[in-house]
């Protein structure tokens, strides 16, 4: 099972480290990462493997969202099935 994590906000030191650390704490493997900095705005999309996650995915999504709130970023984690359904016509 996979999930998509998106991060958007003002660029600062440690964004990738915070998100990847939260993943590592819950046994979530980062499969792919793409990030871009446009002037002072940071944007990142991560594809992660959640098959060995040691907490319910909804709890992880809430945790990662709270990290975003603390850092002044918009961070969302979405199960791949929901992501795909949203983008199917």
N, C-alpha and C positions, 0 to 999 in steps of 0.2 A: 504494500500500500504506500502511496506517495501523497505528498501535500505540497502546496505552493505557499511560500512565505514572501510577502511584499513589504518593503520598507521605503517610506518617502518622508523627506524632511530636510531641515537645514544640516549641511555637512558638519561633522565634528569628529574628533578622534574617538575610536573605540566602538563604532556602530557595528561593524562586522564581527568584532570580538565578542560583544555582548550577545548578539543573536546566535552566533555559532556556539558560544559557551552554554547558553540555555538549551540548545539542541543536544550538545554533548552530555549535559547533566541528566537528560531524559532518554539517552540512548537513541537519539535521532541522528541518522547519518545524512550529511550534506552531500548530495549527488552532483548538483550543478549550481553555479552562481554567476549571475551577470550583474554588474553594477556600473553606474555612470554618475559622474558629477557634472552638472550643468551650472556654471558659475558657482553659486554657493549652495545649490540644491543637490541632495543625495538621493539616488533611486537605486533599488536593488530588488532582484527577484531570485529566490532560491527554490530549487526543487529538492525535496528531502524525502528520505525513506522513513516512514513512521511505523513500519511493521514490528519493530522491537521496542517501541516507546513504552516506558515503564509507568506512565500515568495515562488516564483517558485523554484522547486527543483534544476534547473540548476544554479540559483543564489546561493543557499546554497552550492552546490558542488564547485562553484568558490570560495566562502568565505572560506570554509574549506581547500581548496587547498592553498589559500593565507596564512592562519594560518600556514600550514605546511612549506611553503617557509620561513616565518618569523622565524620559530623555527628550520630550517634546517632538516625538516622531509619530507617524502613522504606521503601525506594524500590524499586519493581519496574517493569520495562518488559515488556509482553506484546504480541506480535503480535495484531492485531485478529482474525484467524482463530481463534486459540487462545481468545481472550477470548470470542468468539461461541460457539464450540463448548462451552465450559464452562457457558454460560448457556442452552443449548438442551436442552429435555427430550425 
